[in-house]
Structure formats: C-alpha cells, structure tokens
C-alpha cells in the first residue's frame, strides 16, 4: 500500500484543526518551534555463501503500514542516545543484541510517515552470525530474508524503507563501486 492511503487514514481532522501540506494535523509549538519526532531504524545484513546477503525485516503488527515489511526501529525515548535507542528497538522487536553500530543515513522527508514529521537515524547494525530473530513488541514477525527476495518486493515495504534498502545495497557493493552507485542514485533523484 502506498503512503498516500495511510495519510488519508491518519488525517482525520478535529473541528478547526489546521493541517500541514500533507494533510496531517499541525503539532503545537514547544519552546517556539514545531519539532519533528525522532526515530531510529536498524539495517542488519548477514553474509551468506557465494557473496550473497540476508537482511533482517519485521512485519509490522500495527498501523501505519500494518502487515508491511520494515526495518526494526522505533521512536527514541526522551533522554536516550539514538544509538542506544536503535539497539533497544532491535532487542524489543527481534530479540537480537546488536554488536556494532554504524551510521548509514538520516531520513527526514516530511512525507515519510503518515503520523507526522518523523526523522529517522538509520544505522547498520552487526549481530552474531548465529543469532535467530524472534518477533516481539510491535513486530508481528521478525526474520532474515534473502536480500534479492526483499529487493523484489519493494511495494511491501513500509515508510521510505525502499530508499533505505537502496542505500544498504550501495553499502555492500564493492568499495570501488560505492562512489559510482551513489552518484547514479543522486542523479536519478535529481530528475
């Protein structure tokens, strides 16, 4: 399902409430500013024989995007370091302990989440090669999928996770190709 359907579903306006350009209620100002929510997402890749990879995905238990695949993640708690929040969400949703955390990107398109403007800090997280995912918290399922299988099911990915998947593919490509692929993706987005 597309993002626009979820925007319509979540944009039920109360009497007299102003909406943003995406049809969502405009939040009240705090300290003179309207602040976006802060979330994290964990991209967990696992090498397989033959140079291929598996990727960890959850199936969302709740709206928005109920039933869609997503990277494990969620909102950062007040006073929490985003890296620790990412590891906490990974453990809550997948019962996995992250070992190494590396910044992949920051996703902040105001249109990425129908609940409001949410900025996500996306990390590449390493887990033990023997680790098995087990769904918990707000994940209906959690498991490793073949990367090519998930790449062919982009229409089933929640939020902007298809774009995050593209960045993950760039990351695992040969180091000499990363710059070329990054430039090609940049040029495609400019069109």
Secondary structure, 3 states (H helix, E strand, C coil): CCHHHHHHHHCCCCCCCCECCCCCECCCCECCECCCEEEEEEECEEECHHHCEEEEEEEECCCCCCCCEECEEEECCCCCCHHHHHHHHHHHHHCCCCCEEEEEEEECCCCCCCCCCEEEEEEEEECCCCCCCCCCCCEEEEEEEEHHHHHCCHHHECCCHHHHHHHHHHHHCCHHHHHHHHHHHHHHHHC
